[in-house]
Amino acid sequence: MAPLPVAFTAGEQGAWRISAITPIRGAGLEAAPRLAVTTGTDPQPRGAWTLRGVVSNIRYTTAEELAALAARQQGLGRPEATRAALIPIRKTAAWWAMAQDERRAIMETRSRHNAIGMEYLPAIARRLHHSRDLGEPFDFLTWFEYAPGDEPAFEALLARLRASEEWCHVEAEIDIRLSR
């Protein structure tokens, strides 16, 4: 898979209306009415802020987990998925000082990150964007889409993930809610 650059720009333009920007840990972001999502070399509108990431190879996931994900995950842009969340996260220096197998043990063996996410498929679609190697202020930008009726399930998913051992290694997180 060739890396796909993606930019999320908050401002006056964009298909998504921003309903809330809530800092969970750390500082928040400037308020804006809309969010534009651009991919590849598409021009980025000017705005209050832009977060960039890259969709690339899957990490921290076994072949069995990838197969299960492919069988259940729905694509983005479904007509009924008129709600979205963009959740930028930065992990601690201690997290990045660990070897990948140590991070995987926390993330999946003990926190069950992938297993929890699978329970909410296909209703909640997601795409992970890596930002750390781009020098961006966050390590990951996770984009979720779901139908309005699936919002309670999305809230339950977030609560379970945030209660896990893995989230002890999050030093910054913002919950940005959107609708179209």
C-alpha positions as a Markdown table, in Angstrom:
| # | Residue | x | y | z |
|---|---|---|---|---|
| 1 | Met | 0.0 | 0.0 | 0.0 |
| 2 | Ala | 1.4 | 3.4 | -1.0 |
| 3 | Pro | 1.3 | 5.9 | 1.8 |
| 4 | Leu | -1.7 | 8.2 | 1.6 |
| 5 | Pro | -1.2 | 11.7 | 3.0 |
| 6 | Val | -4.4 | 13.2 | 4.6 |
| 7 | Ala | -4.9 | 16.7 | 6.0 |
| 8 | Phe | -7.7 | 17.8 | 8.4 |
| 9 | Thr | -8.2 | 21.5 | 8.2 |
| 10 | Ala | -10.6 | 23.4 | 10.6 |
| 11 | Gly | -11.9 | 26.7 | 9.2 |
| 12 | Glu | -14.8 | 28.1 | 7.2 |
| 13 | Gln | -14.8 | 25.3 | 4.6 |
| 14 | Gly | -15.4 | 21.6 | 4.6 |
| 15 | Ala | -18.0 | 18.9 | 4.3 |
| 16 | Trp | -18.1 | 18.3 | 8.1 |
| 17 | Arg | -19.6 | 20.7 | 10.6 |
| 18 | Ile | -17.6 | 20.8 | 13.9 |
| 19 | Ser | -20.0 | 20.3 | 16.9 |
| 20 | Ala | -17.4 | 20.1 | 19.7 |
| 21 | Ile | -13.7 | 20.2 | 20.3 |
| 22 | Thr | -13.0 | 18.7 | 23.7 |
| 23 | Pro | -9.5 | 18.4 | 25.2 |
| 24 | Ile | -9.4 | 15.1 | 27.1 |
| 25 | Arg | -5.7 | 15.4 | 28.1 |
| 26 | Gly | -3.5 | 18.4 | 27.4 |
| 27 | Ala | -4.4 | 21.6 | 25.5 |
| 28 | Gly | -7.3 | 21.9 | 23.0 |
| 29 | Leu | -7.5 | 23.4 | 19.5 |
| 30 | Glu | -9.0 | 26.6 | 18.3 |
| 31 | Ala | -12.7 | 26.5 | 17.6 |
| 32 | Ala | -13.9 | 26.6 | 14.0 |
| 33 | Pro | -17.2 | 25.9 | 12.3 |
| 34 | Arg | -16.1 | 23.3 | 9.6 |
| 35 | Leu | -13.6 | 20.6 | 8.9 |
| 36 | Ala | -12.2 | 19.8 | 5.4 |
| 37 | Val | -10.5 | 16.5 | 4.8 |
| 38 | Thr | -8.1 | 16.4 | 1.9 |
| 39 | Thr | -6.1 | 13.5 | 0.6 |
| 40 | Gly | -3.0 | 13.1 | -1.5 |
| 41 | Thr | -2.0 | 16.2 | -3.2 |
| 42 | Asp | -5.4 | 17.9 | -3.1 |
| 43 | Pro | -5.1 | 21.5 | -2.2 |
| 44 | Gln | -5.6 | 22.3 | 1.5 |
| 45 | Pro | -7.9 | 25.2 | 2.4 |
| 46 | Arg | -6.6 | 27.8 | 4.8 |
| 47 | Gly | -7.9 | 27.5 | 8.3 |
| 48 | Ala | -7.5 | 27.9 | 12.0 |
| 49 | Trp | -5.4 | 24.7 | 12.2 |
| 50 | Thr | -4.4 | 21.7 | 10.1 |
| 51 | Leu | -3.5 | 18.2 | 11.4 |
| 52 | Arg | -1.6 | 15.9 | 9.0 |
| 53 | Gly | -1.2 | 12.2 | 8.9 |
| 54 | Val | -0.4 | 9.3 | 6.6 |
| 55 | Val | -2.4 | 6.1 | 6.1 |
| 56 | Ser | 0.3 | 3.5 | 5.5 |
| 57 | Asn | 1.1 | -0.1 | 6.5 |
| 58 | Ile | -0.8 | -1.6 | 9.4 |
| 59 | Arg | 1.1 | -1.9 | 12.6 |
| 60 | Tyr | 0.6 | -3.8 | 15.9 |
| 61 | Thr | -1.8 | -6.2 | 14.1 |
| 62 | Thr | -1.4 | -9.9 | 13.5 |
| 63 | Ala | -2.4 | -11.6 | 10.2 |
| 64 | Glu | -5.4 | -13.2 | 11.9 |
| 65 | Glu | -6.6 | -9.8 | 13.2 |
| 66 | Leu | -6.1 | -8.2 | 9.8 |
| 67 | Ala | -8.3 | -11.0 | 8.2 |
| 68 | Ala | -11.0 | -10.5 | 10.8 |
| 69 | Leu | -10.9 | -6.7 | 10.3 |
| 70 | Ala | -11.1 | -7.0 | 6.5 |
| 71 | Ala | -14.2 | -9.3 | 6.9 |
| 72 | Arg | -16.1 | -6.9 | 9.1 |
| 73 | Gln | -14.9 | -3.3 | 8.6 |
| 74 | Gln | -17.1 | -1.1 | 6.4 |
| 75 | Gly | -15.6 | 1.6 | 4.3 |
| 76 | Leu | -15.7 | 5.3 | 5.1 |
| 77 | Gly | -18.2 | 7.6 | 3.3 |
| 78 | Arg | -21.2 | 5.4 | 3.8 |
| 79 | Pro | -24.4 | 7.6 | 3.3 |
| 80 | Glu | -25.9 | 6.7 | 6.7 |
| 81 | Ala | -22.6 | 7.6 | 8.6 |
| 82 | Thr | -23.4 | 11.3 | 9.1 |
| 83 | Arg | -21.5 | 11.5 | 12.4 |
| 84 | Ala | -17.7 | 11.4 | 12.8 |
| 85 | Ala | -15.0 | 11.9 | 15.3 |
| 86 | Leu | -11.4 | 13.0 | 14.8 |
| 87 | Ile | -9.3 | 12.0 | 17.8 |
| 88 | Pro | -5.6 | 13.2 | 17.8 |
| 89 | Ile | -3.4 | 11.4 | 20.3 |
| 90 | Arg | 0.2 | 11.8 | 21.5 |
| 91 | Lys | 1.8 | 9.1 | 23.5 |
| 92 | Thr | 4.4 | 9.6 | 26.2 |
| 93 | Ala | 8.1 | 9.4 | 25.8 |
| 94 | Ala | 8.1 | 6.3 | 27.9 |
| 95 | Trp | 5.7 | 4.6 | 25.4 |
| 96 | Trp | 8.1 | 5.3 | 22.5 |
| 97 | Ala | 11.1 | 4.1 | 24.5 |
| 98 | Met | 9.6 | 0.6 | 24.7 |
| 99 | Ala | 10.3 | -2.0 | 22.1 |
| 100 | Gln | 7.4 | -2.7 | 19.7 |
| 101 | Asp | 6.7 | -6.1 | 21.3 |
| 102 | Glu | 6.3 | -4.3 | 24.7 |
| 103 | Arg | 3.9 | -1.8 | 23.2 |
| 104 | Arg | 2.0 | -4.6 | 21.5 |
| 105 | Ala | 1.7 | -6.5 | 24.9 |
| 106 | Ile | 0.2 | -3.4 | 26.5 |
| 107 | Met | -2.0 | -2.5 | 23.6 |
| 108 | Glu | -3.5 | -5.9 | 22.7 |
| 109 | Thr | -2.6 | -8.5 | 25.3 |
| 110 | Arg | -3.5 | -6.4 | 28.3 |
| 111 | Ser | -5.7 | -3.6 | 26.9 |
| 112 | Arg | -7.4 | -5.6 | 24.2 |
| 113 | His | -7.4 | -2.5 | 21.8 |
| 114 | Asn | -8.0 | -4.4 | 18.6 |
| 115 | Ala | -10.4 | -6.9 | 20.2 |
| 116 | Ile | -12.5 | -4.1 | 21.7 |
| 117 | Gly | -12.7 | -2.3 | 18.4 |
| 118 | Met | -13.8 | -5.4 | 16.6 |
| 119 | Glu | -16.9 | -5.6 | 18.8 |
| 120 | Tyr | -18.2 | -2.4 | 17.3 |
| 121 | Leu | -17.8 | -3.3 | 13.7 |
| 122 | Pro | -19.3 | -2.9 | 11.2 |
| 123 | Ala | -21.3 | 0.0 | 12.7 |
| 124 | Ile | -18.3 | 2.2 | 13.4 |
| 125 | Ala | -15.7 | 2.6 | 10.6 |
| 126 | Arg | -12.3 | 3.9 | 11.4 |
| 127 | Arg | -9.0 | 4.9 | 9.7 |
| 128 | Leu | -5.7 | 5.5 | 11.5 |
| 129 | His | -3.3 | 8.2 | 10.3 |
| 130 | His | 0.3 | 8.1 | 11.5 |
| 131 | Ser | 1.7 | 11.6 | 12.3 |
| 132 | Arg | 4.7 | 11.1 | 14.5 |
| 133 | Asp | 7.3 | 10.7 | 11.7 |
| 134 | Leu | 5.9 | 13.9 | 10.0 |
| 135 | Gly | 6.9 | 16.0 | 13.0 |
| 136 | Glu | 3.3 | 16.8 | 13.7 |
| 137 | Pro | 2.0 | 17.7 | 17.3 |
| 138 | Phe | 0.2 | 14.3 | 17.6 |
| 139 | Asp | 1.4 | 10.7 | 17.0 |
| 140 | Phe | -1.9 | 9.4 | 15.6 |
| 141 | Leu | -5.1 | 10.9 | 14.2 |
| 142 | Thr | -7.9 | 8.4 | 14.3 |
| 143 | Trp | -11.0 | 9.1 | 12.2 |
| 144 | Phe | -14.3 | 7.4 | 13.0 |
| 145 | Glu | -17.6 | 7.5 | 11.1 |
| 146 | Tyr | -20.9 | 6.1 | 12.3 |
| 147 | Ala | -24.7 | 6.6 | 11.9 |
| 148 | Pro | -26.5 | 8.8 | 14.5 |
| 149 | Gly | -28.1 | 5.7 | 16.0 |
| 150 | Asp | -24.7 | 4.2 | 16.7 |
| 151 | Glu | -23.5 | 7.2 | 18.8 |
| 152 | Pro | -24.1 | 5.3 | 22.1 |
| 153 | Ala | -22.0 | 2.4 | 20.9 |
| 154 | Phe | -19.3 | 4.8 | 19.9 |
| 155 | Glu | -19.3 | 6.4 | 23.4 |
| 156 | Ala | -19.1 | 2.9 | 24.9 |
| 157 | Leu | -16.1 | 2.1 | 22.6 |
| 158 | Leu | -14.3 | 5.2 | 23.7 |
| 159 | Ala | -15.0 | 4.7 | 27.4 |
| 160 | Arg | -13.6 | 1.1 | 27.2 |
| 161 | Leu | -10.4 | 2.2 | 25.4 |
| 162 | Arg | -9.8 | 5.1 | 27.7 |
| 163 | Ala | -10.2 | 2.9 | 30.7 |
| 164 | Ser | -7.4 | 0.6 | 29.5 |
| 165 | Glu | -3.8 | 0.3 | 30.5 |
| 166 | Glu | -2.8 | 1.6 | 27.1 |
| 167 | Trp | -4.4 | 5.0 | 27.8 |
| 168 | Cys | -2.0 | 5.5 | 30.8 |
| 169 | His | 0.5 | 6.2 | 28.1 |
| 170 | Val | -1.5 | 9.0 | 26.4 |
| 171 | Glu | -0.2 | 12.5 | 27.2 |
| 172 | Ala | -2.4 | 14.5 | 24.8 |
| 173 | Glu | -5.9 | 13.7 | 23.4 |
| 174 | Ile | -8.6 | 15.9 | 21.8 |
| 175 | Asp | -12.0 | 14.6 | 20.9 |
| 176 | Ile | -13.4 | 16.5 | 17.9 |
| 177 | Arg | -17.0 | 15.7 | 17.0 |
| 178 | Leu | -18.5 | 16.3 | 13.6 |
| 179 | Ser | -21.6 | 15.9 | 11.5 |
| 180 | Arg | -22.6 | 16.2 | 7.9 |
